[in-house]
Amino acid sequence: MAACEAEPMRDGRIVDGKIDLSTGLWDTSLEMPPRQDASDVDARDANTPDKWIKRHPAMLRNTGMHPFNSEPPLKQLQEAGWITPPSLYVVRNHGAVPQLTWAEHKLKITGVPKPCELSMDQLASGEWGNVVSIPVTFICAGNRRKEQNMTKKTVGFDWGAGAVGNSVWTGVRLCDLLRHLGITRPSKEQRFVHFEGPLGELPQGKTGSYGTSIDIGWALDRERDVLLAFKQNGELLTPDHGAPLRTLLPGCIGGRMIKWLTAMWVSDQPSENHYHYFDNRVLPPHVDADLAYAEGWWYKPEYIINHMNINSAMFEPRHNSYVHMAQTDRPATIKVCGYAYTGGGNKIIRAEISLDSGKSWEITDLTRPEDDIAAARGTDKHWCWSWWETEVDLGRLEQAEEICCRAFDSNQNSQPVQLTWTVMGMLNNPIYRIKIHRDSDAEGRDMIWFEHPTQGSMPGGWMTDAAGKFDGAFAAPATPGKNGVPPHRPVAAVWKGAREEAVGAGGAKKSESAAAPAEAGKFVKSTAEWLTQGIPMDEVKKHNDEHSCWFVVKGKVYDGTSYLEDHPGGASSMLLAAGMEATEDFEAVHSSRAWDMLKDYYMGPLREESTSSGLGSMVASIPGAVYGFGQTVFSACALRSTLGAIQNAIVPQVFLNPKESQNLVLSEKIVVSHDTRIFRFALPSPSMRLGLPTGMHMILKAKVNGKPVMRAYTPMTDDSTVGHVDLLVKVYFKGVHPKFPEGGMMSQHLDSMKIGDAIEVKGPVGEFVYQGHGSFTWHGKPRWCKQISMIAGGTGLTPCYQVLAAILRDPTDTTQVRLLCANKSPQDILACETLEKLAAENPDRFTLSFTVDDIGEETAWKGHVGFVTPTMTKATLFKAEEGTICAMCGPPVMLEKACHPALKEVGYRTTDIFEF
């Protein structure tokens, strides 16, 4: 570590639009770019909390209108130049932009020998540390994530290749500031520096703030150039970029830099902020969201992202650019150019292109203005991107399938050939590929045109559903090469082992469906005949219960019997598909990990043969089959009995069928609030019951954007209700929550349904069934309790409500219930008035409590605030003792990380904790 007291580098400052050193001016190409501020508030912001901010209209909005998560199109990013103006710099906002002012803002600093609260004037004065100006590139870690989402959906929203920028940042050196505050070296008590934005600005976390921490050795290292920045390109920070104060960590992703910096402190432990753990991670590719929460992958420090990785992309040829091949004045060469960056203070040493899918590579001309800057500053650290350019003979492009680019840094790191999918889709950096198409335009003229992999939030790209579709509305001629003569450079030796392979979305080789394995899975027993000749569907149908549970997925037969007890959704979820074709259901709800597990339960391929008509099986299911032909005499009693059997077979008295999906028709939609609805579905007969035992769920299935989606719901109506069923649903709209920009697929589908539309339903499913007077079954085994503690998170209220309502409807049921409802805010509480009424009417049997993440402007709130904790469970639930259980339903991370630990700490046994 470089000692903080040493002065190995000369610090820059901006003078007359240039960065000045004591020895002279840097390269004149580093003049500040012209400002490109918007003159008016964008209409898309007019009805959002950001309606006071003026934004560049060209910026692509990747999460809808609000919050503002935006990147410039590659064309505008390129045209802005090597230094990016603030208005075209990538923006990542988790919520509304706080309205802070220079005059009133203060930075509170604690955990140091000399704690203090500094105004912006004090920080900018130079009295608390040198004020310097340094050019730095940083990215959103999701840059190029849409390529991952086109391979398989991650938990993040789409970014194109424009989530990057390079500006000159001005601020006070953190190492100087820490020295003024009495810290010059790490110690046992002083190991981490924490940074945090305004409290209550965000929906997640205990404090509702965005925070993180870095090692104090890093903060004290002068060569790391860590700044508390207040200017960008010589102007005060704009609101979207953290005005009036932000951290600047050169070489790192933007997610490790705190905008609107409000608090800083030093401690012996790293940050415990929600976003420090649950954002900016690269987990192994087998880890999906469910596994990450279940096994605590978010908390493993080795998967945190700090530094940028190496990456490159192409500005030109632009997406949808073209060359008419028959025109007499067509250019001899085409310009090919792009950017490259890396992290950790390393520099880009070369950028290369390939016209044969990576079998051979050609070097390009690299522009690296930072070389002079680093030399003038007396450092070998490089914090900025490099630009590269070359020109390619048009005849070669006419024969090629694609243009590829890659970069190398001073550590000899380069980019992978194929992408590696990860659950957050961050640091995606495979070789960048532009596809070349030979086509005809609308007038029949021969042309070639170029297609990038994606376009951020804009349509188009060879990895998207619009692959190979030329969009004339956005087309423009490709830029000719600068000299018209391709450079004479040696081509790297062709890799003899290379094969020309079709590359599909995600960089993976396109292939047909995988051949059936030759051996059975390790957890099942099969036969040679089944493995070689296949298993007939009639055989599969015999294995349809908990004793033998077979199912078919994509033409292959699996035996899941041994996995029934371990299935996360309970045995009943698997038994819904027992003896049946289950491909669509499996695709709708299972992760890549589940697909990988299938091979261990493989029995053999499904034998291709015709299946018997469903009519015969229906007739066979009717007790005492009716033979009307040749039978001349029926007694009235026999006739009534037979007709009754027919009616029950065709129109059963209960609706749900665990083996077959059936349609329910929407008959009424009741708007409860801006995002909550009651959907009433009519049963086929006015006298029919749903057939759902208390505590269980039913599965709703629909196709959304062409893909199957399945979700479990518990009705608010009980099973004594006839003729209809009511679902209370919170609609998670697109563009509202930054972590889930697409919103809830099923809830939005339900909200889009019109009266008379139908949806597929199947069930019952679930392992907890309340039978009355404290008796219940769990996985089919009888249990009893006298007191039930309940925890409901958000829409997890509905199964809790079902059990609660069943108890309170029966005046002879003396079972007592205490319910703790957890929600984001008081306004998000479902069925609040109904619950409060039940509590008031049944004070001896039912006690109700609430906790919310944020009370907002609710001044009269009397409930709890924050996550479920041991102290909260003691105050709101029953004491853990014999005859007391806890039943709960809510988001998996809430149950896993908060509820289970809290309950165990206050004495609840694992065998007395149940999840609906």
N, C-alpha and C positions, 0 to 999 in steps of 0.2 A: 504493500500500500504506500502510495506517495504521501509523505507527511503533509499535514494541512498547512503547517507554518512555511513550508518551502514555496518558492515562486518559480516553478520550472516553465510556466507558460505565460505569455503575454495575453491579456484579455482584450477582446474587441469591444468597440462601441460604435453605434451608428451615427455618422456625421454626413449631412447633406445627401441622404439616401444611399450612402455606402458604409461598409463596415471599416472602421478606422483602427489601425494598430499604432503603437508608438513609433514603429519603423516605417509607416507609410500605409497606403491604401491597398486593400486586396484587389483582386482581379475586377476590372470594371464590369464584367458580366454578372457580378453580384449586386448590381444596383437593384433596389427594391422594385418589384413589379408594380404596375399601376393598379390602384384599387378598383375593384369591380363590384362595389356595394350595390344592393338593390335600393331603388328609390321609394318603394312602397312595401307595405306588408302584403305578403302573398295571401291570396284569397283562401288558400288551404289552411292558413293559420288563424283566420278571422274568428273562428268559434272554438279555439283552443286556448289553454292558459298561456301560450306563447304568442298571443295576438299582438304583442308590443314589439316583436323582433322582426326586422327586415332581413329577408333571406334571398339568395340568388335563385331566380326562377329555374335555372338549368339543373339545379341539384336534384338528383334522383332520390325519391323518398322510399326507403326500403321497408318501412313499417307503417305505411299509410300516412295519414295527416299528422298523427301525434302518437308517441313522442317523435321528435325529429332525429331520425337516423338516416344519414344521407351521404352520398358520394357523388362526385362529378362524373359525367360521361368521360370516357377516355379521350375523346376529341378535345373537350374543354380543358381537361387536365394537362394534356400535351401543349395546347396553345398558350396556357398560362405561363409556361416556362419552367426552368429548373427550380426557381423559388415560387412557391404556391401562395397566391393571395388568400387571406382568411376566408373570403366568401366562397372559395372553391376548395377548401380544405375539408377532408372527411370529418363528419360529426357523428359522435355516438352519445346519445342522451338516453338515460333510463327513465326519465320523467320530464316534468316541466322544468324550464330553466328558471332558477331563482333570480329574483330582481334585487341585485346587490349594487351598491354604489361605492365609488372610490372614497368618498368623504366619510362614509359611515362604517365601512367594512374594517374589521379587526381580525388579526390572527392570534389565537390564544395558544401559548406554548407552555407545557407543563412537563414534569418528570425530569427537569434539568436543574443544575445548581442555581440558576438565576431565572426562574419562571417569569414570564411577562406576557403582555398583550400589546401587539404592535399594530399601529395604523398603517395604511398604505403609504402615506407620506414618509413615515419612518423607514419602512422597508426600502423605498425607492431613493432614500437620501444617500445611501452608501455608507452610513455610519454603522450599520449592522452587518456589513459584508460588501465585497466588491460587486458593483453592478456591471454585468458583462452581457455581450451579445454573441450568440453562437448559432450557426445554422445546423438544424437537426431535422432528420426525417423520422416520422413515426407512422405507424399504421393502426388500423383496427385489426385485432387478431383474427377477425372473421374475413379478412380480405380474400377474395376468390371462394368464399364458402358456397356460393350457389352451385359450383361444380360438385361439391360433396352432396348437397341436397338433391341434385339431379340423379345421383347414384343411389342414395338412400337418405331419407329425411333425418336431419340432425335435430337437436333441440333449439338450434339458432335460426334466425331469419337469413334471407339471401343477401349476399354482398357480391358485387362483380369484382373486377380487378382495379377499381378506382378508389378503394378505401385506403389511400396512401397520400401523403403530401410532404412537402419540404419547405420549412420557413426559417426565418431568423428570429430566435427567441431571446428576449432580454429579461434579466432578472438578477436576483442576489444569489451568490453562491451559497449552497447549504452548508458546506464545510466551514466557510467564514462565519456564518450565523451561529453554528453550533459552537465554534470557538468563543464567540462573544458570550454565549450562554453558559460557558464553563466546561464544555466537553471537547476534549482533544484526542481521546483514544477510547477504544472499547473497554468495558469492564463487565464484571459478572452481573451487575445490576443495570447496566446500560448497553444493551445488545441490539435493540431494534428502534428505529424511528418510525412512528405512526403518522399517517396523514388521513384527514377525514373532511368530507364536505359538510354542508348544512344538515342539521338534524331534521328528520321528518320529511325530507324531500322525496323519498322513494318508498315503494310499497313493501319491500322485503327487509328483514332484519329487525333486531331489537330496537335500534335507534332510528331506522329509516334513513340511514346515511350511507354514502359510498365511501369505503375506506380500504386502506391497505397498509403494508409496512415494508421496509427494506432493512437489511443488515446495516448496523451503524458504521461498520468498516467501509461499506459501500458509500454511505453518506459522507464520510470524512475524507474519502479518496478524491483529491483535487482533480485528478485526471479523468474521473467519471463525469465531471461537468454537471452535477446535479444542481438544478436551479429552482428557486421559487420565482416563477416568471410572471410578469405583468404586462409585457408587450409582445406583439407578433409583427414582424416586419416593420419595426419602428413605431407602430401605433399601439395604443392601449388595447388590451384584449377585448374581443367582441364577446357578447353574452354566450353564444354557443361554444366558444373555446375557453370558457372558464373565468370571465371577467368578475372581479378585478384581479384574482390571484389563482394560480394553478401550480402544480409541480411539473417539472420537466426532467425526465430521466432519459438522457440520450441512449440510443441503442435498444430501447425497450418498446413494448407494445403500448398503445394508448391506454389500455385498461389498467395499467399499473401507475397511471398518472391521475392525480386527483384535481378535478376542476372545482372552481368556487371554494378553494381551500379555506377552511374555517378554523381547524384545530390541528395541532401538531404536538406530539408528546414522545418521550423516550421511556422504554421499559425493558424488562428482561424476557418478555415473551412476544412472539409474533402476533400479528393482527388476528382477531377473532371475528372481524366484520363478515357479514353474510356474503358480500360480493367478493371478498378475499378468497373464500372457499368455493362458492358456487358459480364462479365465473372465471374465465381465462385458465382453462385446464386442457391438456391434451392427454386423454386417457387411452389405454390400449384399445385396439379396434374391436375386441370381443366384448367390451364393456358398453352396454346400452344404458339408458337412463334408469331403468328399473334396477339393474345390477349395481350401478353406481351408488344408488341410495341404499340398497339392501346390504352391500358389503363395505360401505364407507369410503369409496374411492375418492370422493371429493376432498377428504381430509388428508390424503397422502401427499406429503410435501414434495416428493420427487416429480409429481405431475403438474406442478404449477408452471405457468408461463411468465417469464420476466422478459427475456431478450427476444427480439425479432429473429426469425430464421432467414435463411437465404431464399430469395424468390426473384422471379422476373416475369415480365409480360410484354406483350407487343401493343404499341400504339397504332402502328401501321404495318401492313395494309388494314384499313379500318373495316369494321363489320359492315357488310353489304356494299363495300366498294367493288368496282368492276373495271374491266378493260375490254373494249370491243376489239376482237382479234382481227377483223377484216378491214378495219379502217386504215387508210394509207399513212396517217400520221400517228399511229399508235406509238407509245413510248418504247424505247429499246430496253429500258430497265425500269423496275418498280422499287420504290423506297420501302425498306423494311427497317423499323426502328422500335425501340421500347425503353423500358426502365429496368433497373435491377437494384436490389438493396439487400443488406444483411445486418446482423446485430452485433452487440458486444464490442463495438469500436473497431471491428475489422473492416477492410475495404474490399470492394469488388475489384478483381484483377482482370477478368475477361468475361465477355458475353459471346455466345456462339449461336448460330442457326443451323438447322438441318432441313434438307429438302427430300430426304428419303426415310422419314420416320425414325431418325436417330441412328441409322447405320453409319453415317459419317457426319462430321461437323465442320463448320467454317467459322473462323473468328471474325468479329465485327470491329468497327471503330468505336472506342470507348471514350466518353466525355466524363471527366472526373474533376470538376473545378475545385473540389475540396483539397486536392493535393497541395495547392499553394497556400490554402488556409492552414492546413496542418503544419506545414513547414514554417509559416510565419508565426504560428502559436507555439512552436517548439514541442509538438506532440505527435505521436504516431496514431492517435485515435481518429477514426473516420466515422462520422455520425450521419452522413448524407447518402442519398441514393446516387447512382450513376445512370447516365443515359447512354445508349448505344445506337449505332446506325450502320446500315450497309445498303447496297443496291443489288438487285438480282436480275439476271437476264430474263426477259419475258418468255423466251422459248423454253427455258428450264421450268418456269412456273407452269407453263401450259401442260407439261408432262408430269408434274408432281401432284401428289394427293394432298399434301399439307406442308405448312411451314412450322417448324418447331424452334423454340428458343430455350436456352438455359444459361445460367451464370455460374461463375466460380468466385469464391472469396479468398482472402489471404491465408485462411486455414485450409484451403483446398476443398472446402465444402462445395457441393453442387446440389442440383435438384433431382429428385427421384423420377423415374420413367413413369410410374403410375401413382395415382393418389392412394393414400391410406385413409380409409373412412374412420372417423372418430365421432363420438357422441355429440361433441360441441362443434365439430367441423372447423376448428381453428388451426391456424398456421398451415393452411392448404397450399402446397408449393410444388406440385408435379410440373414437369416440362409443359410449357404453354404451347398449345397447338391451334393453329388457324387452318381450317379446312379449305381446300380449293375446289370449286365446282366448275365444270364445263357445261354451259347452258346456252339458251337463246333468250333474247329479251322479247318484249311484247311485239316488236316489229320483225321478229324472226332472225335477228342478227346474232351471229355466234359471239359468245363472250365467255370470259372466266370471271368468277366472283368469289369473294372471300368471306368466310364465316367464322367468327370467334366462338369459343365454347358457350359463353353466356353473355348477357347484357345487363347484369344486375337486376333491377326491377323492371327494365324494359323487356319487351318480347324479343324472341329470336335467340339463336345460338344452336350449335350442332349437338349440344348435350340436352337440349330441351325438346318438348313435344313439337316445336316448330322447326325441327332440324331439316335443313335442306330446302327451306322455303325462302326464296328471294323476295325481299320487301322493297319494291320500287319506290315507296314513299320515303324511305330513309336511305336510298342509294346515292352514291356519288362516285365519280371516277377515281380510281386509285392514283396516288401521287407518283409522278415519274421520279426516277432516280436523279440525284443531283448532277452527275456527270454524264449520264447516258451510257457509261461504260462500266461493266462490273469490275470490281477490284480483282487483281491477280494475286490470289493467295493460295498456298498449298492446302489441300483438303486432308484432314486427318485420315489415317489408314482406315479402310472399311473394316468393321468388325465382321470377321468371317462367320462367326457363330450366329449372327443376327438373322432373324426371320422377319419377313414382312407380314405383320399380323393386323387384322382389323382391330381398331381400338374403339371401344364403345364408351358410353358415359362412364366416367370415373376412371378412364384409362385402362380398364380391364379388357382382356381379349374377349371378343364376342364368341359365344359357343352355343351349341344346341343344348337341349336339356341333358343333364348329366345321366350317363348310363346307369342302369340299376346295379347296385353292388352285388358282388358274387357271394358274399357271406352275410349271415344274419347278424343283427346287432348284439352287442355283448351282454345285454340284459334280457334277451329273449331266446326261445328255442324255436327253430323252424325245421323244415324238411328239405331234402334235396329236390323233391318234386316241386314244392312251392317256390323255391329259389330259382329253378330253371324254367318251369312251365307256368308259374304264376298261381295266384290264389283266386278262386272264383268269388264273385260278390256274394253269392248265396252262403258261402262259408263265413265271410266277414260278418254277415247279418246275424249269425248265431252268437257272436261274441259281443253282446250288447248290454252287459251289466257289470257290477263291481267285481264279479268273480273272474270275468274275462272281458277286457275292454280293448277291442280292436277298432281301427279307423283307417281311412284312406286319405292320403294327401298327395296330389299330383301323380296319381297312377301307382303309388306305392303303398303297401299295407304295413301298418305299424301296430304293435301290441303295447299299449300304455298301462297295462294292469299294474305293474310293479311301481309305476310312478304316481298312482292315484293319491297316495297319502302325502306325497311331497309336492304336488302341484300347487303353485302359489294361489290359484283361484279356487282351490278346494276340489275334491273328487267330483262333486256334482257338475262342475264346469266341463270336465272331460267326459263325463257320462252322457252329456248332451249329444256328443258326437259318436258314442259307442255304436259299433256296427254300421257306420254310415260313411258316406263320402263327405269329407270335412275340409277340403282345400280352401274354399272361400272363407269359412269361419276361421281357419288357422291363419290365413294371410291377414285377416282384418285386425288381429289383436296380438300377434306374437312377434318377439324381437328376433334379431339375427342369432342371438344365443340359443333361443328355442329351436330355430331351424337347424343349428349345428347339433343340437342334442338328439334330433330325430334319428340320426343314423344308429344310435345305440339301441333303438327299439324296432329296427327294420326286420320284417318277416319275409318279404318277397314282393315282386311286382303284382299288380292287379291283373288277373287274366282277362283279356279282351274277349268278351262273349256277350251275346244278347241277354237282357234281363227280362224276367217275366212281367207281364202287365200288372199294374197296381190294382186293377179291378178284382182279380182273383183273390188277392190278399185281403181286400176290403170285404168281399163276400164271406171269405173264410172266417173273418173276425166277428161276424154276426152270429150270436148264439142261436142254435137251431135254425140252420139255413132254410130259407123259404123256397119251397118248390110249388109254384102255382100251376105248372103244366102237368096235366094228368091227375091232379089231386082234385077231387070233386066235392069233398065235404070238409069244412072247417068249423069247429065249435067257436062260439063268440069269444069265449075266454082265450082259446088258443090263438085266435086272430088278433085280439087285443095284445096278448103277450108278445106275439111275433112282431106286430107293428111297433110296439114300444121298443123292442130290441133294435129294430131298424132305425127308429128315430134317434135312439141313444147313440147308435153307431155313426149316424150321419151328422146329427147335431148334439154333441155331448153337453152335459150340464155344466162342465167347467171348460174354460177356453184353452188354457196353456197345454202345450204338448211338448215334453222334453226332447222328443226325437225329431220333430218337424217344425219348421218355421211357418207361421201363419200371418195373415195380414190383419192389422187393426186400422180402422178408418178414423181420421181426425174429425170429430163432430163439433168441437168448440175450442176456442183459444181465449183464455182470460189473461189480460195484462195486469200483473200484480205491481210491477215497478218498471223502471227503465230497462232492467236486464233480467227480470224474473217473470216467468209465465206459468200458468196452469194449462196443460194440454189435456183435453178430455177426448178419449178414444172410445168409440161405441163398440160394444161386444156384439157378435152376430145375432144374439137373441136378447130381448128385453129381460128375460128371466135367467140369463146365464151369469155365472160367477167367473171371475178371472182364474181362480184355482191356484192362488199363490199363498203358501203357508206363511204365517207371521214371522218376519225376520229374513225372508229370502228375497231374491231379486228376480227380475226377468231381463232377458237380453234383447235389445233393440238393434236391428241390423238395417243398414242402408248403403247405397252407393253414392259417394260424394266425390265429384270430379272424376268419376270413372273408377274409383277405388273403393273396395268394401270397407266399411267402418262398423264396428260393433262396440256397444257400451252397455253396462249393466245399470238398471234403474230400479228403484223401489217406489211403488205408488204411494200416494198419500191416502187413497181410499183403502179400506180393509177388505178382506175376502167375503164379508157378508154383503157387500155392495153388489147389486145386480145391474146388468145392462150397460155398464160403462166402467172405465178406469181413469183416474186422474193422476197425472204426473206433474209434480212441482219441479221446475227446471230453471236453473240459473244459466242464462245464455252468455257464453264467453265470446264476445265479439272480436273480430279481426282488428288488429292495429291498436288494441287497448293496452295489453300487457307486453312490455318489451321482450320478455323471455319466451313468450308464446305469441309471436306476431300473427300467426294464422288463426289464433283463437281456438275455440272448441269446435271440432268438425261436426260432431253429432248435435250439440246444442244449437249451433247455427242452422243445421239442416232442419231440425224440428221447427225452429222459428220461421224458416222459409216455407214450411208446408202450408197449403191452402186447405180450407174446409173441404172434405171429400177425398183428400190425398190419403194414401195408405202407407204403412210402414210394417216391416217384418218383425215378428216377435216370437221369442222362444223361451222356454223355461219350465219349471222353476230352476233356479240355481242358487247355491249358497249352502253353508254348513250349519248355521245357527237357526233353529226353529223353536219359537216360544209356543208352549202348549197350554199355558194357563196355570195360575196358582203356584208360581215359582218353578214349575217344571219346564225343562227345555231339553233339546237334544243338540249335541255337537258331534258332527261327523256320524250321525245316526245313533250315538250312544247317549242314554238318558242321564241327565244331571238335574240338580235342584238348587235353588237359592232362595234366600229371604229378602236380600237387598241387591239392587242392581245399580252400580255406578255406570254412567254413560258419558262418553266424550264424543262430540260430533264436530267435525271440521267442515264448515261450508255446507255444500249439498250432501255431505255425509249424514246430515240430520235425518233424511227420510227413513232409513231402516230403524234408526233409534226411535223415531216418532211412531213407526208401526207397532213396535213392542210396547212403547209407553201407552199408546192409545188402547191397545188390547187389554192392558192391565187396568186402566182407569175406566174402561167401559163396563167391566165386571165388578160390581160393588162387593162381591164376596172374595175377590182376589186381594189379599193383604200384602202382596209384594210391594216394597218401597223402592222408589227410583229417585236418584239425584243425577241431573243432567247438566253437563258443562258444555256450552256451545262456543266454539272458537270461530271467529270471523275476522276479516281484514278491518272492517269498520262497523259502527252501529248500523249504518244504512244497508250493509250486506247481510244482515241477519234474516234468515228465511223464517216465515211463519211466526214472527215474533209475537204478534198479538194473540195468536192461537195458543202458543206455549204459555204465555203469561196468564191467559184465562184459565187454562188447565191447572196451573200452579195455584191460582187463587181459589179455585173450586175444590182442590184436593190437597190442602196444606199438610195433612197427615200422611199422605202417600207420595207426594211429588214435590221436589225442591229444584228450582231452576237457577242457573248461574250463567254469566256470559264473560268472555274475554275477547278483546279485539287487539289487533296490531296497532291501530292508530285511531284515537277518538276524534281527530280532525277538529271541527269547530263545535263539537258536542260538549257544551259546558256542564250539562246536567248529568253526565254519564256516571253511573254508580257501580258499574261492573269492574272487572279486572282489565288490565292492560298488559299485553305481552304474550310470549309463548307459554304453553302449558309447562309448569314447573312443579317440583315436589311440594313447595309451599302452597301453590294454588290448588293442587289435588287435595291436600289436607284440609283446606278451607272450604272446598266445594263438594267433595265426594265422601262416600262412606269410608270409615276406617277399615283397613284390611283385616278381616277376621273370617272365621268359619261361616259359610253360608252367604258370603258377599262375593260378587263377581264384578268385573268391569267389561262392558261391551262397547266397542267404539268403531267409528267409521270416519274416514277423512283422507286427505292427501297422504300418500305413502311416506313422504319425508317427514311430515308432522308426526305420524304415528311412530315411525322408526326412531327419529332423532329426539323427539320431545316426550311423547306420551308413554311409550314403553319404559324409558329410563326413569321418568318421574314416578310411575306406578310402582316399579320395582324398588325404588329408593324408599317409598313409604310402606313397603311390606307386602305388596300384592305378589302372589306366586304366579309364575308363568302359566300354570294350568288353570288359573282363574281369570286370565285376560283373554278376551275374544275379539276378533275382528269380523265384522259382518262381511 
